[in-house]
């Protein structure tokens, strides 16, 4: 297995672990994963072609659809509401 695919698999495991954390603890690691994903997808695309990169992009968009929608709305100037906090 190539290095980009190995790091991609570790990225997926890290994302799954972060998803298990309470919402207030997901922000910092989630933003790090969100920033690292495009770099990793481009690296996979450079090593293996556009098809594996497309699969990685679709997986990334599926996993981070809500934060990406939030940032897109905020960038376009649309009104956004903060995430709802569940009572503990």
PDB file of N, CA, C and O in Angstrom:
ATOM      1  N   UNK A   1       0.856  -1.174   0.000  1.00  0.00           N
ATOM      2  CA  UNK A   1       0.000   0.000   0.000  1.00  0.00           C
ATOM      3  C   UNK A   1       0.896   1.229   0.000  1.00  0.00           C
ATOM      4  O   UNK A   1       1.892   1.288   0.721  1.00  0.00           O
ATOM      5  N   UNK A   2       0.532   2.202  -0.811  1.00  0.00           N
ATOM      6  CA  UNK A   2       1.339   3.418  -0.911  1.00  0.00           C
ATOM      7  C   UNK A   2       1.129   4.302   0.322  1.00  0.00           C
ATOM      8  O   UNK A   2       0.158   4.149   1.062  1.00  0.00           O
ATOM      9  N   UNK A   3       2.056   5.217   0.514  1.00  0.00           N
ATOM     10  CA  UNK A   3       1.995   6.113   1.672  1.00  0.00           C
ATOM     11  C   UNK A   3       0.740   6.991   1.677  1.00  0.00           C
ATOM     12  O   UNK A   3       0.129   7.142   2.735  1.00  0.00           O
ATOM     13  N   UNK A   4       0.323   7.584   0.535  1.00  0.00           N
ATOM     14  CA  UNK A   4      -0.897   8.402   0.590  1.00  0.00           C
ATOM     15  C   UNK A   4      -2.142   7.594   0.967  1.00  0.00           C
ATOM     16  O   UNK A   4      -3.010   8.095   1.682  1.00  0.00           O
ATOM     17  N   UNK A   5      -2.236   6.364   0.497  1.00  0.00           N
ATOM     18  CA  UNK A   5      -3.401   5.542   0.854  1.00  0.00           C
ATOM     19  C   UNK A   5      -3.360   5.120   2.315  1.00  0.00           C
ATOM     20  O   UNK A   5      -4.400   5.048   2.969  1.00  0.00           O
ATOM     21  N   UNK A   6      -2.174   4.842   2.829  1.00  0.00           N
ATOM     22  CA  UNK A   6      -2.036   4.497   4.246  1.00  0.00           C
ATOM     23  C   UNK A   6      -2.437   5.686   5.125  1.00  0.00           C
ATOM     24  O   UNK A   6      -3.165   5.518   6.104  1.00  0.00           O
ATOM     25  N   UNK A   7      -1.966   6.874   4.780  1.00  0.00           N
ATOM     26  CA  UNK A   7      -2.329   8.065   5.552  1.00  0.00           C
ATOM     27  C   UNK A   7      -3.822   8.367   5.391  1.00  0.00           C
ATOM     28  O   UNK A   7      -4.472   8.825   6.330  1.00  0.00           O
ATOM     29  N   UNK A   8      -4.358   8.108   4.196  1.00  0.00           N
ATOM     30  CA  UNK A   8      -5.801   8.279   3.989  1.00  0.00           C
ATOM     31  C   UNK A   8      -6.615   7.350   4.872  1.00  0.00           C
ATOM     32  O   UNK A   8      -7.642   7.755   5.418  1.00  0.00           O
ATOM     33  N   UNK A   9      -6.167   6.107   5.019  1.00  0.00           N
ATOM     34  CA  UNK A   9      -6.870   5.165   5.896  1.00  0.00           C
ATOM     35  C   UNK A   9      -6.786   5.622   7.349  1.00  0.00           C
ATOM     36  O   UNK A   9      -7.759   5.510   8.094  1.00  0.00           O
ATOM     37  N   UNK A  10      -5.629   6.135   7.753  1.00  0.00           N
ATOM     38  CA  UNK A  10      -5.496   6.657   9.114  1.00  0.00           C
ATOM     39  C   UNK A  10      -6.368   7.898   9.318  1.00  0.00           C
ATOM     40  O   UNK A  10      -6.899   8.112  10.407  1.00  0.00           O
ATOM     41  N   UNK A  11      -6.514   8.715   8.272  1.00  0.00           N
ATOM     42  CA  UNK A  11      -7.384   9.888   8.340  1.00  0.00           C
ATOM     43  C   UNK A  11      -8.838   9.458   8.577  1.00  0.00           C
ATOM     44  O   UNK A  11      -9.553  10.070   9.371  1.00  0.00           O
ATOM     45  N   UNK A  12      -9.260   8.407   7.883  1.00  0.00           N
ATOM     46  CA  UNK A  12     -10.630   7.906   8.058  1.00  0.00           C
ATOM     47  C   UNK A  12     -10.832   7.403   9.486  1.00  0.00           C
ATOM     48  O   UNK A  12     -11.862   7.682  10.100  1.00  0.00           O
ATOM     49  N   UNK A  13      -9.866   6.668  10.015  1.00  0.00           N
ATOM     50  CA  UNK A  13      -9.982   6.188  11.400  1.00  0.00           C
ATOM     51  C   UNK A  13     -10.017   7.364  12.381  1.00  0.00           C
ATOM     52  O   UNK A  13     -10.804   7.360  13.328  1.00  0.00           O
ATOM     53  N   UNK A  14      -9.181   8.350  12.160  1.00  0.00           N
ATOM     54  CA  UNK A  14      -9.181   9.534  13.037  1.00  0.00           C
ATOM     55  C   UNK A  14     -10.523  10.258  12.963  1.00  0.00           C
ATOM     56  O   UNK A  14     -11.025  10.735  13.981  1.00  0.00           O
ATOM     57  N   UNK A  15     -11.104  10.344  11.777  1.00  0.00           N
ATOM     58  CA  UNK A  15     -12.409  11.004  11.633  1.00  0.00           C
ATOM     59  C   UNK A  15     -13.491  10.241  12.377  1.00  0.00           C
ATOM     60  O   UNK A  15     -14.363  10.843  13.003  1.00  0.00           O
ATOM     61  N   UNK A  16     -13.436   8.922  12.311  1.00  0.00           N
ATOM     62  CA  UNK A  16     -14.424   8.119  13.023  1.00  0.00           C
ATOM     63  C   UNK A  16     -14.284   8.280  14.532  1.00  0.00           C
ATOM     64  O   UNK A  16     -15.282   8.324  15.252  1.00  0.00           O
ATOM     65  N   UNK A  17     -13.059   8.368  15.004  1.00  0.00           N
ATOM     66  CA  UNK A  17     -12.836   8.556  16.449  1.00  0.00           C
ATOM     67  C   UNK A  17     -13.317   9.941  16.885  1.00  0.00           C
ATOM     68  O   UNK A  17     -13.945  10.077  17.934  1.00  0.00           O
ATOM     69  N   UNK A  18     -13.027  10.961  16.088  1.00  0.00           N
ATOM     70  CA  UNK A  18     -13.476  12.321  16.424  1.00  0.00           C
ATOM     71  C   UNK A  18     -15.000  12.385  16.435  1.00  0.00           C
ATOM     72  O   UNK A  18     -15.579  13.097  17.255  1.00  0.00           O
ATOM     73  N   UNK A  19     -15.653  11.655  15.543  1.00  0.00           N
ATOM     74  CA  UNK A  19     -17.117  11.666  15.497  1.00  0.00           C
ATOM     75  C   UNK A  19     -17.726  11.076  16.763  1.00  0.00           C
ATOM     76  O   UNK A  19     -18.869  11.390  17.096  1.00  0.00           O
ATOM     77  N   UNK A  20     -16.995  10.239  17.467  1.00  0.00           N
ATOM     78  CA  UNK A  20     -17.500   9.650  18.715  1.00  0.00           C
ATOM     79  C   UNK A  20     -17.390  10.599  19.904  1.00  0.00           C
ATOM     80  O   UNK A  20     -18.016  10.370  20.939  1.00  0.00           O
ATOM     81  N   UNK A  21     -16.602  11.659  19.766  1.00  0.00           N
ATOM     82  CA  UNK A  21     -16.428  12.606  20.860  1.00  0.00           C
ATOM     83  C   UNK A  21     -17.675  13.472  21.037  1.00  0.00           C
ATOM     84  O   UNK A  21     -18.445  13.650  20.094  1.00  0.00           O
ATOM     85  N   UNK A  22     -17.875  14.008  22.236  1.00  0.00           N
ATOM     86  CA  UNK A  22     -18.959  14.983  22.406  1.00  0.00           C
ATOM     87  C   UNK A  22     -18.714  16.194  21.501  1.00  0.00           C
ATOM     88  O   UNK A  22     -17.570  16.508  21.174  1.00  0.00           O
ATOM     89  N   UNK A  23     -19.776  16.859  21.108  1.00  0.00           N
ATOM     90  CA  UNK A  23     -19.697  17.942  20.127  1.00  0.00           C
ATOM     91  C   UNK A  23     -18.702  19.027  20.533  1.00  0.00           C
ATOM     92  O   UNK A  23     -17.963  19.524  19.684  1.00  0.00           O
ATOM     93  N   UNK A  24     -18.666  19.398  21.790  1.00  0.00           N
ATOM     94  CA  UNK A  24     -17.777  20.488  22.209  1.00  0.00           C
ATOM     95  C   UNK A  24     -16.305  20.102  22.092  1.00  0.00           C
ATOM     96  O   UNK A  24     -15.447  20.983  22.049  1.00  0.00           O
ATOM     97  N   UNK A  25     -15.993  18.800  22.039  1.00  0.00           N
ATOM     98  CA  UNK A  25     -14.611  18.352  21.902  1.00  0.00           C
ATOM     99  C   UNK A  25     -14.245  18.024  20.452  1.00  0.00           C
ATOM    100  O   UNK A  25     -13.106  17.647  20.177  1.00  0.00           O
ATOM    101  N   UNK A  26     -15.183  18.161  19.536  1.00  0.00           N
ATOM    102  CA  UNK A  26     -14.927  17.820  18.138  1.00  0.00           C
ATOM    103  C   UNK A  26     -14.323  18.967  17.340  1.00  0.00           C
ATOM    104  O   UNK A  26     -13.765  18.724  16.270  1.00  0.00           O
ATOM    105  N   UNK A  27     -14.411  20.197  17.813  1.00  0.00           N
ATOM    106  CA  UNK A  27     -14.042  21.346  16.995  1.00  0.00           C
ATOM    107  C   UNK A  27     -12.579  21.343  16.573  1.00  0.00           C
ATOM    108  O   UNK A  27     -12.298  21.379  15.375  1.00  0.00           O
ATOM    109  N   UNK A  28     -11.647  21.302  17.500  1.00  0.00           N
ATOM    110  CA  UNK A  28     -10.221  21.405  17.156  1.00  0.00           C
ATOM    111  C   UNK A  28      -9.759  20.249  16.270  1.00  0.00           C
ATOM    112  O   UNK A  28      -9.183  20.498  15.210  1.00  0.00           O
ATOM    113  N   UNK A  29      -9.990  18.991  16.665  1.00  0.00           N
ATOM    114  CA  UNK A  29      -9.536  17.926  15.769  1.00  0.00           C
ATOM    115  C   UNK A  29     -10.314  17.891  14.455  1.00  0.00           C
ATOM    116  O   UNK A  29      -9.769  17.506  13.421  1.00  0.00           O
ATOM    117  N   UNK A  30     -11.578  18.289  14.491  1.00  0.00           N
ATOM    118  CA  UNK A  30     -12.374  18.309  13.267  1.00  0.00           C
ATOM    119  C   UNK A  30     -11.858  19.323  12.265  1.00  0.00           C
ATOM    120  O   UNK A  30     -11.835  19.052  11.065  1.00  0.00           O
ATOM    121  N   UNK A  31     -11.441  20.493  12.744  1.00  0.00           N
ATOM    122  CA  UNK A  31     -10.899  21.510  11.841  1.00  0.00           C
ATOM    123  C   UNK A  31      -9.554  21.055  11.280  1.00  0.00           C
ATOM    124  O   UNK A  31      -9.255  21.306  10.112  1.00  0.00           O
ATOM    125  N   UNK A  32      -8.747  20.391  12.096  1.00  0.00           N
ATOM    126  CA  UNK A  32      -7.471  19.861  11.591  1.00  0.00           C
ATOM    127  C   UNK A  32      -7.723  18.825  10.490  1.00  0.00           C
ATOM    128  O   UNK A  32      -7.043  18.833   9.464  1.00  0.00           O
ATOM    129  N   UNK A  33      -8.681  17.949  10.698  1.00  0.00           N
ATOM    130  CA  UNK A  33      -9.012  16.951   9.681  1.00  0.00           C
ATOM    131  C   UNK A  33      -9.600  17.608   8.438  1.00  0.00           C
ATOM    132  O   UNK A  33      -9.326  17.185   7.314  1.00  0.00           O
ATOM    133  N   UNK A  34     -10.399  18.633   8.642  1.00  0.00           N
ATOM    134  CA  UNK A  34     -11.008  19.357   7.520  1.00  0.00           C
ATOM    135  C   UNK A  34      -9.941  20.040   6.664  1.00  0.00           C
ATOM    136  O   UNK A  34     -10.059  20.065   5.439  1.00  0.00           O
ATOM    137  N   UNK A  35      -8.922  20.583   7.282  1.00  0.00           N
ATOM    138  CA  UNK A  35      -7.842  21.245   6.550  1.00  0.00           C
ATOM    139  C   UNK A  35      -6.930  20.221   5.867  1.00  0.00           C
ATOM    140  O   UNK A  35      -6.455  20.460   4.757  1.00  0.00           O
ATOM    141  N   UNK A  36      -6.687  19.100   6.513  1.00  0.00           N
ATOM    142  CA  UNK A  36      -5.782  18.088   5.962  1.00  0.00           C
ATOM    143  C   UNK A  36      -6.382  17.325   4.789  1.00  0.00           C
ATOM    144  O   UNK A  36      -5.639  16.822   3.946  1.00  0.00           O
ATOM    145  N   UNK A  37      -7.692  17.227   4.714  1.00  0.00           N
ATOM    146  CA  UNK A  37      -8.333  16.395   3.697  1.00  0.00           C
ATOM    147  C   UNK A  37      -8.032  16.821   2.266  1.00  0.00           C
ATOM    148  O   UNK A  37      -7.666  15.960   1.465  1.00  0.00           O
ATOM    149  N   UNK A  38      -8.161  18.097   1.889  1.00  0.00           N
ATOM    150  CA  UNK A  38      -7.862  18.454   0.490  1.00  0.00           C
ATOM    151  C   UNK A  38      -6.416  18.148   0.090  1.00  0.00           C
ATOM    152  O   UNK A  38      -6.157  17.715  -1.033  1.00  0.00           O
ATOM    153  N   UNK A  39      -5.480  18.375   1.013  1.00  0.00           N
ATOM    154  CA  UNK A  39      -4.074  18.069   0.728  1.00  0.00           C
ATOM    155  C   UNK A  39      -3.906  16.575   0.479  1.00  0.00           C
ATOM    156  O   UNK A  39      -3.222  16.165  -0.459  1.00  0.00           O
ATOM    157  N   UNK A  40      -4.525  15.782   1.309  1.00  0.00           N
ATOM    158  CA  UNK A  40      -4.448  14.329   1.175  1.00  0.00           C
ATOM    159  C   UNK A  40      -5.115  13.850  -0.112  1.00  0.00           C
ATOM    160  O   UNK A  40      -4.590  12.956  -0.776  1.00  0.00           O
ATOM    161  N   UNK A  41      -6.245  14.418  -0.474  1.00  0.00           N
ATOM    162  CA  UNK A  41      -6.949  14.017  -1.696  1.00  0.00           C
ATOM    163  C   UNK A  41      -6.106  14.368  -2.928  1.00  0.00           C
ATOM    164  O   UNK A  41      -6.031  13.575  -3.867  1.00  0.00           O
ATOM    165  N   UNK A  42      -5.482  15.528  -2.935  1.00  0.00           N
ATOM    166  CA  UNK A  42      -4.618  15.906  -4.061  1.00  0.00           C
ATOM    167  C   UNK A  42      -3.411  14.973  -4.135  1.00  0.00           C
ATOM    168  O   UNK A  42      -2.990  14.585  -5.225  1.00  0.00           O
ATOM    169  N   UNK A  43      -2.859  14.616  -2.991  1.00  0.00           N
ATOM    170  CA  UNK A  43      -1.718  13.703  -2.954  1.00  0.00           C
ATOM    171  C   UNK A  43      -2.109  12.325  -3.500  1.00  0.00           C
ATOM    172  O   UNK A  43      -1.366  11.730  -4.281  1.00  0.00           O
ATOM    173  N   UNK A  44      -3.258  11.831  -3.093  1.00  0.00           N
ATOM    174  CA  UNK A  44      -3.752  10.554  -3.616  1.00  0.00           C
ATOM    175  C   UNK A  44      -3.977  10.660  -5.123  1.00  0.00           C
ATOM    176  O   UNK A  44      -3.647   9.733  -5.864  1.00  0.00           O
ATOM    177  N   UNK A  45      -4.534  11.779  -5.582  1.00  0.00           N
ATOM    178  CA  UNK A  45      -4.749  11.973  -7.008  1.00  0.00           C
ATOM    179  C   UNK A  45      -3.452  12.022  -7.797  1.00  0.00           C
ATOM    180  O   UNK A  45      -3.383  11.492  -8.905  1.00  0.00           O
ATOM    181  N   UNK A  46      -2.422  12.651  -7.241  1.00  0.00           N
ATOM    182  CA  UNK A  46      -1.132  12.733  -7.920  1.00  0.00           C
ATOM    183  C   UNK A  46      -0.463  11.364  -8.020  1.00  0.00           C
ATOM    184  O   UNK A  46       0.213  11.072  -9.007  1.00  0.00           O
ATOM    185  N   UNK A  47      -0.648  10.533  -7.011  1.00  0.00           N
ATOM    186  CA  UNK A  47      -0.013   9.216  -6.995  1.00  0.00           C
ATOM    187  C   UNK A  47      -0.801   8.156  -7.764  1.00  0.00           C
ATOM    188  O   UNK A  47      -0.207   7.291  -8.408  1.00  0.00           O
ATOM    189  N   UNK A  48      -2.138   8.214  -7.702  1.00  0.00           N
ATOM    190  CA  UNK A  48      -2.954   7.117  -8.212  1.00  0.00           C
ATOM    191  C   UNK A  48      -3.946   7.507  -9.299  1.00  0.00           C
ATOM    192  O   UNK A  48      -4.615   6.630  -9.846  1.00  0.00           O
ATOM    193  N   UNK A  49      -4.065   8.768  -9.627  1.00  0.00           N
ATOM    194  CA  UNK A  49      -4.986   9.190 -10.678  1.00  0.00           C
ATOM    195  C   UNK A  49      -6.253   9.810 -10.118  1.00  0.00           C
ATOM    196  O   UNK A  49      -6.446   9.905  -8.906  1.00  0.00           O
ATOM    197  N   UNK A  50      -7.108  10.227 -11.038  1.00  0.00           N
ATOM    198  CA  UNK A  50      -8.295  10.982 -10.641  1.00  0.00           C
ATOM    199  C   UNK A  50      -9.404  10.112 -10.069  1.00  0.00           C
ATOM    200  O   UNK A  50     -10.213  10.612  -9.288  1.00  0.00           O
ATOM    201  N   UNK A  51      -9.479   8.824 -10.426  1.00  0.00           N
ATOM    202  CA  UNK A  51     -10.572   7.979  -9.921  1.00  0.00           C
ATOM    203  C   UNK A  51     -10.467   7.767  -8.405  1.00  0.00           C
ATOM    204  O   UNK A  51     -11.452   7.995  -7.703  1.00  0.00           O
ATOM    205  N   UNK A  52      -9.318   7.341  -7.874  1.00  0.00           N
ATOM    206  CA  UNK A  52      -9.227   7.242  -6.410  1.00  0.00           C
ATOM    207  C   UNK A  52      -9.405   8.598  -5.716  1.00  0.00           C
ATOM    208  O   UNK A  52      -9.976   8.676  -4.628  1.00  0.00           O
ATOM    209  N   UNK A  53      -8.910   9.664  -6.357  1.00  0.00           N
ATOM    210  CA  UNK A  53      -9.095  10.994  -5.764  1.00  0.00           C
ATOM    211  C   UNK A  53     -10.571  11.377  -5.739  1.00  0.00           C
ATOM    212  O   UNK A  53     -11.032  12.009  -4.788  1.00  0.00           O
ATOM    213  N   UNK A  54     -11.317  10.997  -6.780  1.00  0.00           N
ATOM    214  CA  UNK A  54     -12.758  11.286  -6.808  1.00  0.00           C
ATOM    215  C   UNK A  54     -13.477  10.520  -5.694  1.00  0.00           C
ATOM    216  O   UNK A  54     -14.357  11.072  -5.033  1.00  0.00           O
ATOM    217  N   UNK A  55     -13.108   9.257  -5.482  1.00  0.00           N
ATOM    218  CA  UNK A  55     -13.707   8.493  -4.374  1.00  0.00           C
ATOM    219  C   UNK A  55     -13.388   9.145  -3.036  1.00  0.00           C
ATOM    220  O   UNK A  55     -14.252   9.236  -2.164  1.00  0.00           O
ATOM    221  N   UNK A  56     -12.148   9.599  -2.872  1.00  0.00           N
ATOM    222  CA  UNK A  56     -11.775  10.297  -1.645  1.00  0.00           C
ATOM    223  C   UNK A  56     -12.544  11.589  -1.468  1.00  0.00           C
ATOM    224  O   UNK A  56     -12.960  11.920  -0.357  1.00  0.00           O
ATOM    225  N   UNK A  57     -12.738  12.328  -2.558  1.00  0.00           N
ATOM    226  CA  UNK A  57     -13.502  13.574  -2.489  1.00  0.00           C
ATOM    227  C   UNK A  57     -14.955  13.316  -2.105  1.00  0.00           C
ATOM    228  O   UNK A  57     -15.513  14.032  -1.274  1.00  0.00           O
ATOM    229  N   UNK A  58     -15.567  12.305  -2.702  1.00  0.00           N
ATOM    230  CA  UNK A  58     -16.965  11.977  -2.358  1.00  0.00           C
ATOM    231  C   UNK A  58     -17.080  11.540  -0.899  1.00  0.00           C
ATOM    232  O   UNK A  58     -18.033  11.917  -0.217  1.00  0.00           O
ATOM    233  N   UNK A  59     -16.122  10.753  -0.414  1.00  0.00           N
ATOM    234  CA  UNK A  59     -16.139  10.341   0.992  1.00  0.00           C
ATOM    235  C   UNK A  59     -15.973  11.545   1.911  1.00  0.00           C
ATOM    236  O   UNK A  59     -16.662  11.652   2.925  1.00  0.00           O
ATOM    237  N   UNK A  60     -15.063  12.449   1.562  1.00  0.00           N
ATOM    238  CA  UNK A  60     -14.834  13.653   2.350  1.00  0.00           C
ATOM    239  C   UNK A  60     -16.087  14.521   2.405  1.00  0.00           C
ATOM    240  O   UNK A  60     -16.480  14.985   3.475  1.00  0.00           O
ATOM    241  N   UNK A  61     -16.713  14.739   1.244  1.00  0.00           N
ATOM    242  CA  UNK A  61     -17.929  15.555   1.209  1.00  0.00           C
ATOM    243  C   UNK A  61     -19.062  14.906   1.996  1.00  0.00           C
ATOM    244  O   UNK A  61     -19.873  15.605   2.603  1.00  0.00           O
ATOM    245  N   UNK A  62     -19.125  13.584   1.991  1.00  0.00           N
ATOM    246  CA  UNK A  62     -20.163  12.882   2.736  1.00  0.00           C
ATOM    247  C   UNK A  62     -19.954  13.027   4.241  1.00  0.00           C
ATOM    248  O   UNK A  62     -20.906  13.249   4.988  1.00  0.00           O
ATOM    249  N   UNK A  63     -18.701  12.899   4.678  1.00  0.00           N
ATOM    250  CA  UNK A  63     -18.414  12.933   6.113  1.00  0.00           C
ATOM    251  C   UNK A  63     -18.524  14.348   6.690  1.00  0.00           C
ATOM    252  O   UNK A  63     -18.923  14.518   7.842  1.00  0.00           O
ATOM    253  N   UNK A  64     -18.174  15.350   5.903  1.00  0.00           N
ATOM    254  CA  UNK A  64     -18.127  16.722   6.403  1.00  0.00           C
ATOM    255  C   UNK A  64     -19.178  17.602   5.739  1.00  0.00           C
ATOM    256  O   UNK A  64     -18.949  18.799   5.562  1.00  0.00           O
ATOM    257  N   UNK A  65     -20.317  17.041   5.370  1.00  0.00           N
ATOM    258  CA  UNK A  65     -21.307  17.821   4.632  1.00  0.00           C
ATOM    259  C   UNK A  65     -21.859  18.981   5.458  1.00  0.00           C
ATOM    260  O   UNK A  65     -22.017  20.076   4.919  1.00  0.00           O
ATOM    261  N   UNK A  66     -22.151  18.793   6.707  1.00  0.00           N
ATOM    262  CA  UNK A  66     -22.723  19.882   7.513  1.00  0.00           C
ATOM    263  C   UNK A  66     -21.735  21.023   7.771  1.00  0.00           C
ATOM    264  O   UNK A  66     -22.106  22.185   7.600  1.00  0.00           O
ATOM    265  N   UNK A  67     -20.488  20.739   8.176  1.00  0.00           N
ATOM    266  CA  UNK A  67     -19.566  21.866   8.334  1.00  0.00           C
ATOM    267  C   UNK A  67     -19.292  22.583   7.017  1.00  0.00           C
ATOM    268  O   UNK A  67     -19.147  23.805   7.000  1.00  0.00           O
ATOM    269  N   UNK A  68     -19.220  21.845   5.919  1.00  0.00           N
ATOM    270  CA  UNK A  68     -18.976  22.482   4.628  1.00  0.00           C
ATOM    271  C   UNK A  68     -20.151  23.356   4.199  1.00  0.00           C
ATOM    272  O   UNK A  68     -19.951  24.439   3.651  1.00  0.00           O
ATOM    273  N   UNK A  69     -21.368  22.894   4.444  1.00  0.00           N
ATOM    274  CA  UNK A  69     -22.545  23.709   4.140  1.00  0.00           C
ATOM    275  C   UNK A  69     -22.541  24.973   5.004  1.00  0.00           C
ATOM    276  O   UNK A  69     -22.846  26.061   4.515  1.00  0.00           O
ATOM    277  N   UNK A  70     -22.196  24.830   6.282  1.00  0.00           N
ATOM    278  CA  UNK A  70     -22.133  25.979   7.192  1.00  0.00           C
ATOM    279  C   UNK A  70     -21.119  27.008   6.686  1.00  0.00           C
ATOM    280  O   UNK A  70     -21.431  28.196   6.601  1.00  0.00           O
ATOM    281  N   UNK A  71     -19.896  26.552   6.347  1.00  0.00           N
ATOM    282  CA  UNK A  71     -18.860  27.479   5.884  1.00  0.00           C
ATOM    283  C   UNK A  71     -19.222  28.093   4.538  1.00  0.00           C
ATOM    284  O   UNK A  71     -18.906  29.257   4.289  1.00  0.00           O
ATOM    285  N   UNK A  72     -19.881  27.328   3.662  1.00  0.00           N
ATOM    286  CA  UNK A  72     -20.297  27.875   2.365  1.00  0.00           C
ATOM    287  C   UNK A  72     -21.346  28.966   2.551  1.00  0.00           C
ATOM    288  O   UNK A  72     -21.273  30.011   1.905  1.00  0.00           O
ATOM    289  N   UNK A  73     -22.322  28.730   3.430  1.00  0.00           N
ATOM    290  CA  UNK A  73     -23.332  29.756   3.700  1.00  0.00           C
ATOM    291  C   UNK A  73     -22.698  31.002   4.298  1.00  0.00           C
ATOM    292  O   UNK A  73     -23.042  32.125   3.928  1.00  0.00           O
ATOM    293  N   UNK A  74     -21.778  30.796   5.219  1.00  0.00           N
ATOM    294  CA  UNK A  74     -21.123  31.930   5.867  1.00  0.00           C
ATOM    295  C   UNK A  74     -20.288  32.719   4.856  1.00  0.00           C
ATOM    296  O   UNK A  74     -20.269  33.949   4.895  1.00  0.00           O
ATOM    297  N   UNK A  75     -19.601  32.019   3.954  1.00  0.00           N
ATOM    298  CA  UNK A  75     -18.779  32.697   2.945  1.00  0.00           C
ATOM    299  C   UNK A  75     -19.632  33.461   1.941  1.00  0.00           C
ATOM    300  O   UNK A  75     -19.212  34.504   1.440  1.00  0.00           O
ATOM    301  N   UNK A  76     -20.825  32.953   1.644  1.00  0.00           N
ATOM    302  CA  UNK A  76     -21.701  33.616   0.687  1.00  0.00           C
ATOM    303  C   UNK A  76     -22.559  34.706   1.319  1.00  0.00           C
ATOM    304  O   UNK A  76     -23.301  35.396   0.620  1.00  0.00           O
ATOM    305  N   UNK A  77     -22.460  34.863   2.640  1.00  0.00           N
ATOM    306  CA  UNK A  77     -23.200  35.914   3.320  1.00  0.00           C
ATOM    307  C   UNK A  77     -24.626  35.537   3.676  1.00  0.00           C
ATOM    308  O   UNK A  77     -25.415  36.407   4.044  1.00  0.00           O
ATOM    309  N   UNK A  78     -24.974  34.272   3.577  1.00  0.00           N
ATOM    310  CA  UNK A  78     -26.308  33.832   3.965  1.00  0.00           C
ATOM    311  C   UNK A  78     -26.385  33.710   5.486  1.00  0.00           C
ATOM    312  O   UNK A  78     -25.368  33.478   6.138  1.00  0.00           O
ATOM    313  N   UNK A  79     -27.575  33.863   6.054  1.00  0.00           N
ATOM    314  CA  UNK A  79     -27.683  33.727   7.511  1.00  0.00           C
ATOM    315  C   UNK A  79     -27.426  32.279   7.946  1.00  0.00           C
ATOM    316  O   UNK A  79     -27.894  31.330   7.318  1.00  0.00           O
ATOM    317  N   UNK A  80     -26.684  32.145   9.016  1.00  0.00           N
ATOM    318  CA  UNK A  80     -26.381  30.823   9.559  1.00  0.00           C
ATOM    319  C   UNK A  80     -26.757  30.794  11.024  1.00  0.00           C
ATOM    320  O   UNK A  80     -26.690  31.806  11.721  1.00  0.00           O
ATOM    321  N   UNK A  81     -27.147  29.637  11.471  1.00  0.00           N
ATOM    322  CA  UNK A  81     -27.461  29.474  12.881  1.00  0.00           C
ATOM    323  C   UNK A  81     -26.381  28.584  13.492  1.00  0.00           C
ATOM    324  O   UNK A  81     -25.889  27.667  12.834  1.00  0.00           O
ATOM    325  N   UNK A  82     -26.011  28.846  14.735  1.00  0.00           N
ATOM    326  CA  UNK A  82     -24.984  28.016  15.371  1.00  0.00           C
ATOM    327  C   UNK A  82     -25.514  26.604  15.588  1.00  0.00           C
ATOM    328  O   UNK A  82     -26.726  26.401  15.662  1.00  0.00           O
ATOM    329  N   UNK A  83     -24.614  25.628  15.691  1.00  0.00           N
ATOM    330  CA  UNK A  83     -25.076  24.263  15.939  1.00  0.00           C
ATOM    331  C   UNK A  83     -25.818  24.174  17.269  1.00  0.00           C
ATOM    332  O   UNK A  83     -25.477  24.859  18.233  1.00  0.00           O
ATOM    333  N   UNK A  84     -26.818  23.336  17.304  1.00  0.00           N
ATOM    334  CA  UNK A  84     -27.597  23.156  18.523  1.00  0.00           C
ATOM    335  C   UNK A  84     -26.820  22.318  19.516  1.00  0.00           C
ATOM    336  O   UNK A  84     -26.241  21.291  19.162  1.00  0.00           O
ATOM    337  N   UNK A  85     -26.811  22.756  20.742  1.00  0.00           N
ATOM    338  CA  UNK A  85     -26.161  22.003  21.819  1.00  0.00           C
ATOM    339  C   UNK A  85     -27.223  21.172  22.529  1.00  0.00           C
ATOM    340  O   UNK A  85     -28.296  21.666  22.877  1.00  0.00           O
ATOM    341  N   UNK A  86     -26.907  19.930  22.728  1.00  0.00           N
ATOM    342  CA  UNK A  86     -27.820  19.066  23.460  1.00  0.00           C
ATOM    343  C   UNK A  86     -27.592  19.224  24.964  1.00  0.00           C
ATOM    344  O   UNK A  86     -26.447  19.332  25.404  1.00  0.00           O
ATOM    345  N   UNK A  87     -28.645  19.240  25.741  1.00  0.00           N
ATOM    346  CA  UNK A  87     -28.463  19.331  27.204  1.00  0.00           C
ATOM    347  C   UNK A  87     -27.813  18.047  27.730  1.00  0.00           C
ATOM    348  O   UNK A  87     -28.067  16.952  27.227  1.00  0.00           O
ATOM    349  N   UNK A  88     -26.987  18.207  28.734  1.00  0.00           N
ATOM    350  CA  UNK A  88     -26.287  17.034  29.287  1.00  0.00           C
ATOM    351  C   UNK A  88     -26.841  16.650  30.624  1.00  0.00           C
ATOM    352  O   UNK A  88     -26.372  15.689  31.234  1.00  0.00           O
TER     353      UNK A  88
END
